[in-house]
């Protein structure tokens, strides 16, 4: 699992590469939490174009970050999910 981050003025885009499953969920959670703390007051876009697989552990990571962002008055957007990932959602 690899995350590439791009910062725009009022949002950050985190592009996920690989598989977001029970093996990588803790790593992704920690990296996204670090980004959210570092870039307070910005929205987060998760680009899933290069995410080849996601299970319920990955869904939990995404929903947890969504709740944290929403509680702080920010938003999360999902971009480019493939068919398998759409089914998990």
VOBA-1610 file (N, C-alpha, C; in pm, whole numbers, padded with zeros to 5 digits, always signed):
BEGIN
Unk+00085-00118+00000Unk+00000+00000+00000Unk+00089+00123+00000Unk+00054+00216-00085Unk+00127+00341-00098Unk+00027+00455-00110Unk+00057+00569-00049Unk-00029+00687-00058Unk+00054+00803-00113Unk+00003+00865-00218Unk+00067+00984-00274Unk-00021+01104-00243Unk+00037+01211-00191Unk-00040+01326-00145Unk-00006+01448-00231Unk-00112+01519-00273Unk-00097+01646-00342Unk-00179+01749-00267Unk-00121+01865-00243Unk-00192+01971-00172Unk-00233+02080-00269Unk-00360+02117-00265Unk-00410+02235-00334Unk-00440+02338-00226Unk-00492+02451-00262Unk-00510+02559-00165Unk-00604+02521-00050Unk-00718+02463-00081Unk-00816+02437+00025Unk-00849+02289+00041Unk-00766+02203-00018Unk-00790+02059-00006Unk-00663+01982-00034Unk-00663+01860+00014Unk-00554+01769-00018Unk-00611+01647-00087Unk-00536+01592-00179Unk-00575+01469-00248Unk-00478+01360-00207Unk-00532+01251-00156Unk-00454+01134-00121Unk-00490+01025-00221Unk-00394+00989-00305Unk-00414+00882-00403Unk-00364+00752-00342Unk-00452+00653-00336Unk-00419+00524-00275Unk-00379+00425-00383Unk-00270+00353-00359Unk-00218+00253-00453Unk-00208+00119-00383Unk-00258+00014-00446Unk-00247-00120-00389Unk-00380-00169-00336Unk-00374-00238-00222Unk-00492-00298-00160Unk-00514-00239-00021Unk-00638-00201+00006Unk-00676-00150+00138Unk-00758-00259+00206Unk-00689-00342+00282Unk-00753-00455+00349Unk-00704-00464+00493Unk-00735-00576+00558Unk-00698-00588+00700Unk-00547-00585+00722Unk-00468-00613+00620Unk-00322-00608+00634Unk-00270-00465+00633Unk-00334-00377+00557Unk-00283-00241+00540Unk-00369-00135+00610Unk-00480-00174+00670Unk-00575-00078+00727Unk-00511+00011+00834Unk-00435-00045+00924Unk-00375+00035+01032Unk-00276+00138+00976Unk-00196+00097+00879Unk-00100+00189+00816Unk-00172+00305+00749Unk-00276+00274+00671Unk-00350+00378+00600Unk-00420+00470+00698Unk-00481+00412+00802Unk-00547+00493+00905Unk-00449+00592+00966Unk-00332+00544+01004Unk-00231+00631+01066Unk-00184+00741+00970Unk-00161+00706+00844Unk-00115+00806+00748Unk-00223+00911+00721Unk-00349+00867+00707Unk-00456+00963+00683Unk-00480+01050+00806Unk-00473+00993+00924Unk-00487+01073+01046Unk-00377+01179+01055Unk-00255+01142+01018Unk-00143+01237+01018Unk-00171+01350+00919Unk-00221+01317+00802Unk-00254+01420+00702Unk-00364+01513+00753Unk-00465+01456+00815Unk-00577+01537+00865Unk-00528+01632+00974Unk-00441+01586+01061Unk-00385+01674+01166Unk-00295+01781+01104Unk-00214+01742+01009Unk-00119+01838+00949Unk-00190+01945+00867Unk-00293+01906+00793Unk-00363+02000+00706Unk-00502+02029+00762Unk-00505+02075+00886Unk-00633+02113+00948Unk-00705+02213+00860Unk-00834+02216+00872Unk-00918+02312+00800Unk-00910+02296+00648Unk-00882+02175+00601Unk-00886+02147+00458Unk-00970+02023+00434Unk-01028+02016+00316Unk-01104+01898+00276Unk-01008+01791+00223Unk-01053+01666+00228Unk-00972+01553+00183Unk-01042+01485+00067Unk-00968+01466-00041Unk-01015+01388-00155Unk-00937+01258-00155Unk-01007+01146-00155Unk-00943+01016-00168Unk-00959+00970-00312Unk-00849+00962-00384Unk-00851+00915-00522Unk-00821+00766-00520Unk-00920+00686-00558Unk-00910+00541-00550Unk-00881+00477-00685Unk-00840+00556-00782Unk-00815+00506-00918Unk-00719+00388-00918Unk-00615+00393-00837Unk-00512+00290-00835Unk-00525+00195-00717Unk-00641+00195-00654Unk-00670+00101-00546Unk-00731-00024-00611Unk-00661-00135-00603Unk-00705-00255-00674Unk-00805-00339-00595Unk-00808-00323-00462Unk-00898-00403-00378Unk-00922-00332-00247Unk-01044-00346-00194Unk-01076-00295-00061Unk-01176-00389+00004Unk-01157-00418+00132Unk-01253-00499+00207Unk-01317-00413+00316Unk-01390-00477+00406Unk-01462-00403+00509Unk-01367-00329+00604Unk-01246-00378+00621Unk-01148-00306+00704Unk-01115-00172+00641Unk-01099-00170+00510Unk-01073-00046+00438Unk-01190+00049+00447Unk-01310-00006+00437Unk-01430+00077+00450Unk-01434+00142+00588Unk-01398+00067+00690Unk-01394+00122+00826Unk-01294+00236+00838Unk-01178+00222+00774Unk-01078+00329+00776Unk-01135+00455+00712Unk-01197+00440+00596Unk-01251+00555+00524Unk-01364+00621+00603Unk-01456+00542+00656Unk-01567+00599+00733Unk-01519+00668+00859Unk-01419+00614+00924Unk-01364+00678+01043Unk-01303+00814+01013Unk-01230+00824+00902Unk-01172+00954+00863Unk-01282+01051+00821Unk-01385+01000+00755Unk-01499+01085+00717Unk-01562+01147+00842Unk-01586+01065+00943Unk-01647+01115+01066Unk-01559+01218+01135Unk-01429+01195+01137Unk-01336+01290+01200Unk-01337+01423+01125Unk-01335+01417+00993Unk-01338+01540+00914Unk-01469+01615+00932Unk-01579+01541+00929Unk-01710+01603+00945Unk-01722+01671+01081Unk-01670+01608+01185Unk-01676+01665+01321Unk-01598+01795+01330Unk-01495+01809+01246Unk-01415+01933+01249Unk-01463+02035+01145Unk-01575+02005+01078Unk-01631+02099+00982Unk-01575+02089+00842Unk-01502+01981+00814Unk-01445+01960+00681Unk-01518+01847+00608Unk-01482+01827+00483Unk-01548+01726+00401Unk-01448+01627+00344Unk-01501+01511+00306Unk-01423+01409+00236Unk-01496+01374+00108Unk-01420+01358+00002Unk-01475+01320-00128Unk-01403+01195-00176Unk-01479+01107-00239Unk-01423+00985-00298Unk-01423+01004-00448Unk-01309+00971-00509Unk-01290+00992-00652Unk-01240+00862-00716Unk-01296+00826-00829Unk-01250+00714-00913Unk-01254+00575-00849Unk-01360+00539-00777Unk-01364+00401-00725Unk-01393+00304-00841Unk-01331+00187-00837Unk-01364+00087-00939Unk-01490+00011-00897Unk-01531-00081-00981Unk-01657-00153-00959Unk-01655-00233-00827Unk-01546-00301-00798Unk-01538-00381-00675Unk-01548-00292-00553Unk-01483-00178-00556Unk-01485-00086-00442Unk-01623-00024-00428Unk-01689+00006-00537Unk-01827+00057-00530Unk-01918-00044-00462Unk-01898-00172-00487Unk-01980-00276-00421Unk-01958-00276-00271Unk-01835-00255-00226Unk-01806-00251-00083Unk-01877-00132-00018Unk-01877-00016-00089Unk-01948+00100-00037Unk-02096+00072-00032
//
